[in-house]
Each structure stands twice: as structure tokens, then as C-alpha cells.
């Protein structure tokens, strides 16, 4: 067995060094080896043990502090990604909501295959009136579409008054979806009531006093599916890229040049250069400021790659994914890279016809029809209609029909929704 030459602790033992080693989590065996003593000697020394335990604990505290800072920074980053209603998503969600709210809503009485439009009805008065907050129904439709994209559902509170023993609807009030929670019955099968909690107030609402619009969830008959949840990490990346670029231009932390000197700097000269650079050459406002040096200093410029400066390609891909999830095309978003006025207009009309109309009919119109049937007459139905008329084509058709006398003057006026001429000759096919 090899004989050890390590010593026991003596009066000249460097406790400060031992403390430093303990703070970087050196084991007793490692400290003993570095300090050239035995582990048994360390274990027998009360002063060392006290320093060791304290230093180990202090080192762990420092680590936890750094970890906490990292967690807080990560939470700050993630907090920005939780707000989906911003940047590209904001633009796409709003574009979809504006076009959805642009519907003309009609009320019909359905009898077999025949529909009769009804104009003077309390429901139509509700739609044409503003609520207590001054909101029109178009604005409520806009907010409802935004809430459906962000939360998967939207809620209209139906305020009522008692009249001749009946509770008649008098106004609609939109409720922000994130403050509304459906409470199920004892069987967890149906909604017993809705709980609205905001600003310290709590409101319990019966299902009959709520119009709920929702994006259907593939796994639930009650809860909805928010389209923004399909983004995965798309909005996280978009937000963090924007934040990186802001920090880049605010701080410009990467060096743009190297300063070389013929001899070693004194401390005061180094601090003066450092202060001058920080005050005059960092940040957007100080870009391209001249750098004045002395002591024979020379400057060598460093190149900066486009990767550091430009996220254009990546952000373009993010925009395309957001548009795809929200079902909005480039032409609809007024991005005219590969289009002109004519095909963009056709793309907008096609989008309204094939996207907005089916979306509005399933999510909003079905619920409005259920409301009028539950509150007024089961034979009533609503219709949300969008004008996708190609005006130029329509005018060409009118000119062609008039030129070849294929329609009467009044028939052509009705195409444009104009009133008939009072002159009966306007109904004569050959009257000019």
C-alpha cells in the first residue's frame, strides 16, 4: 500500500482558498488534494467544516438566484407570446372580423320551400338599434368574430324586460369570452348557467339569456376550439424575433470594430475609452457617430452578416402560416406580390363567397335563427348575406341586354336594386 505524504491542517492553512473552492462545489476530496491535506484532517477541523457548509449553501443560493433570473426572463418572453391579438395575427383576425360583420341580415318566414321577408319585426329593430354602450350590431358581430378566433367562442348577453307576463329581449351586450365560464349541471351533460367574472363583479346568467357563438371542438359538444391554438410556436417565434430585433437596435451589443493600440493601456485610459464608446456609439440614435481616438490607436471594422440584421424570410413564413390557419389569403391582406387589381378583387370576392359566408352561416347565423325561433316564432329564419357582385361585369350585362332589347327598362333597373319607372311603357320590351 502506497504511503500518503499529505499533511494535516496546520496554522498556515488557507481557509480563504478553501472557502472559494467550496463555493464552486469542490468536494472535500478535491479540496484535500488541492490543499495537500488529508480528508480526515478536514473532517476533524471545526473551522473548516463551518466554512465548508456555509460556502456550499452560499454557492447553491447563487445558482438558485441565477436560475430564478433565467426563469423570470423566460416568463417575460412567454408573457409576450400569450397575447395572440398582435402583429400579423391582429391584422388577419381583424380582416376576417371586418368582412364577417359586413353582412346584411334578413328575417324570413319559412313555409315549406317558400320564404317571405319580414321587415317590421321586433328582432329587426333590435339589430338596427344600439345598446346601452352605443354599440351597433355590426360592431358586436366584429367583436364576436375576434373572440371566436382568440377564444373559440363569443357571447351576447340578452337583456330583457317584463311585459304582459313575458320577458322580451330589448338589447344585446357582448361579453368578453375570457371572462365567461360555462357551469355544467350535476350530470356534466348540459350547461346549467354561465358565470361572468370581471372587475371584481360576478354575474350568473341563464343559458336562455345568452347567445353563444362558437367554433366547434372535435372532442366536445359544449366547449369550443380556438383557431389561435393551432399556431403551435408560430406566434412565440414571431414575438421573440421582434423582441430580439428591438434589443439589437437598442443596444447593438455585437462589436462593429476592433481598437488596436501599440502598447498596453493604463486603467484610466481603458475606462475612458469604454465610457466614450458606451455613451456615443451604442443604440440607434448614435449610429455612424465618428470615433475619435488617441494614443496611436487604430480601428479595424468587423463585418456583420445579414442573418444578424434580417428576419425577413422567417417572418414571411410566419405570416403565411398565420394566414393559412385563419383562412385569409395574401390578396385579402393587400399583399400584391403576384397579383394586380383585377385578380385581387376576384380573390376577395371568392374568399367572401367560399370562406366568410360558410363561416358566418355556421357560427353566427345558425345561432341567430335559433334565437328568433325560441323567442318569437319557430317558423322564422335569419339569413346573413354578402354582396359579392362584380359591378363592372353587371354593367356590361345590362348594356348588352339593353342594346339587344333582351329585357325591359324596369327589369334592368331591378338588377341594380333601383325602383321601377312609373311610366308603364318601361315594362314594354321594345320601348326605347
C-alpha positions in Angstrom: 0.0 0.0 0.0 1.4 3.4 -1.0 2.2 5.7 1.9 0.5 9.1 1.8 2.5 12.2 2.1 -0.4 14.5 2.7 -0.3 16.7 5.8 -2.8 17.5 8.5 -4.2 21.0 8.8 -1.7 23.5 10.3 -2.0 27.1 11.4 -0.9 28.3 7.9 -3.9 26.6 6.2 -5.5 28.9 3.7 -9.2 28.9 4.8 -10.0 31.7 2.2 -8.9 29.4 -0.6 -10.9 26.5 0.9 -14.0 28.8 1.0 -13.5 29.7 -2.6 -13.2 26.1 -3.6 -16.3 25.1 -1.7 -18.3 27.9 -3.4 -17.6 26.3 -6.8 -18.8 23.0 -5.3 -15.5 21.2 -4.9 -15.8 18.1 -2.8 -13.8 17.5 0.3 -11.6 15.1 -1.6 -10.8 17.7 -4.2 -10.1 20.4 -1.6 -7.8 18.0 0.3 -6.0 17.2 -2.9 -5.5 20.8 -3.9 -4.6 22.0 -0.4 -2.3 19.0 0.2 -4.0 17.7 3.3 -6.0 14.6 4.2 -9.8 14.3 4.2 -9.6 13.1 7.8 -7.8 16.3 8.7 -10.5 18.4 7.1 -13.3 16.5 8.8 -11.5 17.0 12.2 -11.2 20.8 11.7 -14.4 22.6 13.1 -13.4 25.9 11.5 -13.1 24.3 8.0 -16.4 22.4 8.4 -18.2 25.6 9.3 -16.7 27.4 6.3 -17.4 24.4 4.0 -21.1 24.1 4.9 -21.7 27.9 4.7 -19.9 28.2 1.3 -21.7 25.2 -0.2 -25.0 26.8 0.9 -24.0 30.2 -0.5 -23.0 28.7 -3.8 -26.3 26.9 -4.1 -28.1 30.2 -3.3 -26.2 31.9 -6.1 -27.2 29.2 -8.5 -30.8 29.4 -7.5 -30.7 33.2 -7.9 -29.3 32.9 -11.4 -31.9 30.2 -12.2 -34.7 32.5 -10.9 -33.5 35.3 -13.1 -33.5 33.0 -16.1 -37.0 31.8 -15.2 -38.2 35.4 -14.8 -36.7 36.3 -18.2 -38.3 33.2 -19.8 -41.6 34.1 -18.2 -41.3 37.6 -19.5 -40.7 36.3 -23.0 -43.6 33.9 -22.7 -45.9 36.5 -21.4 -45.5 38.3 -24.7 -46.4 35.2 -26.6 -49.6 34.6 -24.7 -51.1 37.8 -26.2 -52.2 36.4 -29.6 -54.0 39.6 -30.6 -51.0 41.4 -32.0 -48.9 41.9 -35.1 -49.7 39.6 -38.1 -52.4 37.7 -36.1 -54.0 41.0 -35.2 -54.2 42.1 -38.9 -55.6 38.7 -40.1 -58.1 38.4 -37.3 -59.4 41.9 -37.8 -59.6 41.5 -41.6 -61.7 38.4 -41.1 -63.9 40.1 -38.5 -64.5 43.3 -40.6 -65.7 41.2 -43.5 -67.8 38.9 -41.4 -69.5 42.0 -39.8 -70.2 43.4 -43.2 -73.2 41.1 -43.7 -76.7 42.2 -44.4 -79.0 40.3 -42.1 -82.6 39.5 -43.2 -85.5 37.8 -41.4 -87.8 35.4 -43.3 -90.9 33.4 -42.5 -90.4 29.9 -43.9 -93.3 27.9 -45.2 -92.3 24.7 -47.0 -89.9 25.9 -49.8 -91.3 29.5 -49.8 -89.7 32.4 -47.9 -91.3 35.7 -47.2 -89.2 38.5 -46.0 -90.3 40.3 -42.8 -89.1 43.9 -42.2 -91.2 45.4 -39.4 -90.3 42.9 -36.7 -89.0 43.4 -33.1 -85.9 41.4 -33.9 -85.0 43.6 -36.9 -85.5 46.6 -34.6 -83.1 45.0 -32.1 -80.5 44.7 -34.9 -80.9 48.3 -36.1 -80.7 49.7 -32.5 -77.6 50.5 -30.5 -77.3 49.0 -27.0 -76.6 50.9 -23.7 -72.9 51.1 -24.6 -73.6 52.7 -28.0 -72.6 49.5 -29.9 -74.2 48.7 -33.2 -74.9 45.0 -34.1 -72.2 45.2 -36.8 -69.7 46.1 -34.0 -71.0 43.2 -31.9 -70.5 40.9 -34.9 -67.0 42.2 -35.3 -66.2 41.6 -31.6 -67.8 38.2 -31.8 -65.7 37.1 -34.7 -62.5 38.4 -32.9 -63.4 36.4 -29.8 -64.1 33.3 -31.8 -60.7 33.4 -33.3 -59.0 34.1 -30.0 -61.0 32.1 -27.6 -63.1 29.7 -29.7 -66.4 31.3 -28.6 -68.2 34.6 -28.2 -71.2 35.6 -26.0 -74.0 38.1 -26.4 -76.0 38.8 -23.2 -79.7 39.3 -23.9 -81.2 41.9 -21.7 -84.9 41.6 -21.2 -87.9 43.5 -19.7 -91.1 42.1 -18.3 -94.2 42.9 -20.4 -97.6 41.3 -20.1 -96.1 38.3 -18.3 -93.3 37.8 -20.9 -89.6 38.6 -20.8 -89.0 40.4 -24.0 -85.5 41.0 -25.5 -84.6 44.7 -25.6 -80.8 44.7 -26.3 -77.7 42.6 -26.9 -74.5 43.2 -24.9 -71.2 41.5 -25.9 -69.4 39.7 -23.0 -65.6 39.2 -23.4 -65.2 35.5 -23.8 -62.2 35.1 -21.5 -64.4 36.3 -18.5 -67.2 33.8 -19.2 -67.2 30.3 -17.8 -69.9 27.7 -18.6 -71.0 25.8 -15.5 -72.4 22.3 -16.1 -75.3 20.6 -14.4 -75.0 17.8 -11.9 -74.7 15.2 -14.7 -72.0 17.2 -16.5 -74.1 16.9 -19.6 -75.5 20.4 -20.3 -74.8 24.0 -19.3 -76.7 24.9 -16.1 -75.6 28.6 -16.2 -72.8 30.9 -17.3 -70.6 32.7 -14.9 -69.3 36.2 -15.9 -66.4 37.4 -13.7 -64.7 40.7 -14.4 -63.7 43.8 -12.4 -64.5 42.1 -9.0 -68.1 41.6 -10.1 -69.8 38.2 -10.7 -72.8 37.7 -12.9 -74.8 34.4 -13.1 -76.6 34.1 -16.4 -79.2 31.6 -17.6 -78.5 29.9 -21.0 -81.7 31.4 -22.3 -80.2 34.9 -21.8 -77.0 34.1 -23.7 -76.4 33.8 -27.4 -73.3 31.7 -27.7 -71.3 31.6 -31.0 -68.5 29.0 -31.1 -66.0 27.2 -33.3 -66.9 23.5 -32.9 -64.5 21.4 -31.0 -63.8 17.9 -32.4 -63.8 16.4 -28.9 -66.6 18.3 -27.1 -70.2 19.2 -27.7 -70.0 22.0 -25.1 -66.6 23.6 -25.3 -65.1 25.2 -28.4 -61.8 25.3 -30.2 -59.8 28.5 -30.6 -58.1 28.8 -34.0 -55.1 30.6 -32.5 -54.3 27.4 -30.5 -53.3 25.8 -33.9 -50.4 28.2 -34.2 -48.1 25.9 -32.2 -45.0 28.0 -31.6 -45.5 30.3 -34.6 -46.5 33.4 -32.6 -43.9 32.7 -30.0 -41.2 32.8 -32.7 -42.7 35.9 -34.3 -42.8 37.8 -31.0 -39.3 36.7 -29.9 -37.9 37.7 -33.2 -39.4 41.1 -32.9 -38.1 41.5 -29.4 -34.6 40.4 -30.5 -34.6 43.0 -33.3 -35.7 45.7 -30.9 -32.9 44.8 -28.4 -30.4 44.6 -31.3 -31.1 48.1 -32.4 -31.5 49.5 -28.8 -28.2 48.0 -27.6 -26.3 46.8 -30.6 -24.3 44.5 -28.4 -22.1 43.0 -31.0 -18.8 44.8 -31.7 -18.6 46.6 -35.1 -14.9 47.2 -34.9 -11.7 46.3 -33.1 -9.5 49.0 -31.5 -5.7 48.2 -31.6 -3.1 50.0 -29.6 0.7 49.8 -29.8 1.1 49.4 -26.1 -0.8 48.3 -23.0 -3.4 50.7 -21.8 -3.4 52.2 -18.4 -6.6 51.5 -16.3 -7.8 55.2 -16.5 -7.3 55.3 -20.3 -9.2 52.0 -20.8 -12.1 53.2 -18.6 -12.2 56.5 -20.6 -12.4 54.6 -24.0 -15.0 52.3 -22.5 -17.2 55.2 -21.3 -16.8 57.1 -24.6 -17.9 54.1 -26.6 -20.9 53.4 -24.4 -22.1 57.0 -24.5 -21.5 57.8 -28.1 -21.6 54.6 -30.1 -24.4 52.3 -28.8 -28.1 52.5 -29.8 -29.9 53.7 -32.9 -29.5 57.4 -32.2 -25.7 57.0 -32.1 -25.4 55.1 -35.3 -22.4 56.1 -37.5 -21.1 58.7 -35.0 -17.4 59.4 -35.6 -14.9 57.7 -33.2 -12.0 59.9 -32.1 -9.0 58.1 -30.6 -5.6 59.0 -29.3 -2.5 57.1 -28.0 -1.8 55.8 -31.5 -5.0 53.6 -31.6 -6.2 52.1 -34.9 -9.7 50.8 -35.8 -10.5 47.6 -37.8 -14.1 47.3 -38.9 -15.9 44.0 -38.4 -18.5 42.8 -40.9 -22.0 41.9 -39.9 -23.9 39.2 -41.6 -27.5 39.6 -42.9 -28.5 36.8 -40.6 -28.0 39.2 -37.6 -29.9 42.0 -39.2 -32.7 40.5 -41.2 -35.5 38.0 -40.3 -37.5 38.9 -43.4 -37.6 35.3 -44.8 -38.5 33.8 -41.5 -41.2 36.4 -40.8 -42.7 35.9 -44.2 -43.1 32.2 -43.5 -44.7 33.0 -40.2 -47.2 35.4 -41.9 -48.0 32.7 -44.4 -48.7 30.1 -41.6 -50.9 32.6 -39.7 -52.9 33.4 -42.9 -53.3 29.7 -43.6 -54.6 28.9 -40.0 -57.0 31.9 -40.1 -58.0 31.2 -43.7 -57.0 34.6 -45.1 -55.2 35.0 -48.4 -52.5 37.3 -49.5 -54.8 39.3 -51.8 -57.3 39.8 -48.9 -54.4 41.2 -46.8 -53.5 43.6 -49.6 -50.2 41.8 -50.3 -49.8 42.3 -54.1 -46.6 40.4 -54.8 -48.0 38.2 -57.6 -51.3 40.0 -58.3 -52.9 43.1 -59.7 -56.2 45.0 -59.1 -58.4 42.7 -61.1 -57.3 39.3 -59.8 -57.1 40.7 -56.3 -60.7 41.8 -56.5 -61.7 38.5 -57.8 -59.7 36.8 -55.0 -61.5 38.9 -52.4 -65.0 38.0 -53.8 -64.0 34.4 -53.9 -62.8 34.5 -50.3 -66.0 36.1 -49.1 -68.1 33.6 -51.1 -66.2 30.4 -50.1 -64.8 31.3 -46.7 -66.7 34.2 -45.0 -70.2 33.1 -46.0 -69.9 29.4 -44.8 -68.1 30.6 -41.6 -70.8 33.2 -40.8 -73.6 30.9 -41.6 -72.3 28.0 -39.4 -71.0 30.1 -36.5 -73.3 33.1 -36.3 -76.4 32.7 -38.5 -77.4 29.3 -37.1 -77.5 30.8 -33.5 -79.5 33.9 -34.7 -82.0 31.6 -36.3 -82.3 29.6 -33.0 -82.8 32.8 -31.1 -85.7 34.1 -33.2 -87.3 30.7 -33.2 -87.0 30.4 -29.4 -88.2 33.9 -28.7 -90.7 34.8 -31.4 -91.8 32.1 -33.9 -90.4 28.7 -34.8 -91.1 29.4 -38.5 -88.7 32.3 -38.6 -85.2 32.1 -40.0 -82.4 34.6 -40.4 -80.0 35.0 -43.3 -76.6 36.6 -43.4 -76.0 37.8 -47.0 -72.9 39.3 -48.6 -72.6 41.4 -51.7 -70.1 39.8 -54.0 -71.4 41.4 -57.1 -68.9 42.2 -59.8 -70.1 45.7 -60.7 -68.2 46.0 -63.9 -69.5 42.7 -65.2 -73.0 43.6 -64.2 -72.9 46.9 -66.0 -71.6 45.2 -69.2 -74.5 42.7 -68.9 -77.0 45.5 -68.5 -75.6 47.3 -71.5 -75.8 44.1 -73.6 -79.4 43.4 -72.6 -80.5 46.9 -73.3 -78.7 47.1 -76.6 -80.3 44.0 -78.0 -83.6 44.6 -76.2 -83.4 41.4 -74.2 -85.0 42.9 -71.0 -87.4 45.8 -70.2 -86.2 49.0 -68.7 -87.7 48.1 -65.3 -86.1 44.6 -65.4 -82.7 46.2 -65.9 -83.3 48.7 -63.1 -84.2 45.8 -60.7 -80.8 44.2 -61.4 -79.3 47.3 -59.7 -82.0 47.3 -56.9 -83.5 50.5 -58.3 -87.2 51.4 -58.1 -89.4 50.9 -61.2 -90.2 53.8 -63.5 -93.8 55.0 -63.0 -94.2 55.1 -66.8 -95.9 51.8 -67.8 -94.0 51.8 -71.0 -90.9 50.9 -69.0 -92.4 47.4 -68.8 -92.5 47.2 -72.6 -89.7 45.1 -74.1 -89.4 47.3 -77.2 -89.8 50.7 -75.5 -86.7 52.9 -76.1 
